[in-house]
Amino acid sequence: MKVIDGDKLQNHLDYLIQKEKQLAKECSLYPNNEFERQRRYCFEANALAYGLCMNVMNYYITTDIQPVKYGRWIEHHDLIECSVCGFEVKDTYCEKRDMTSSETSYDYCPKCSSYMRGDENR
């Protein structure tokens, strides 16, 4: 998945729309020149296309990205505890296989979604 900065893209599209409208306006200074008339239509079409891109972006980009949290599981008998939020869960996978907390069946905390592969900030 690729993440884009929606605000930065919107500012860039705003700039392109204004630029295309400015170029179209300059072309309209020569209304009898066929070449300038066609260029004006191209600039106007570009401005509409950029506007359409902006509408699509505003419709589909709705996710706010949160920073990744890292934690580790702390073992307490038959429970494991999240080092970030303190959520405890029974890990039957650990019991069956006699595994340590670094090899649990949970890669993420079910409560706070912290990535459970150590307390490092990557």
Summary of the structure (lengths in Angstrom):
residues: 122
radius of gyration: 27.5
end to end distance: 18.2
largest distance: 86.8
contacts: 291
relative contact order: 0.13
helix: 48%
strand: 11%
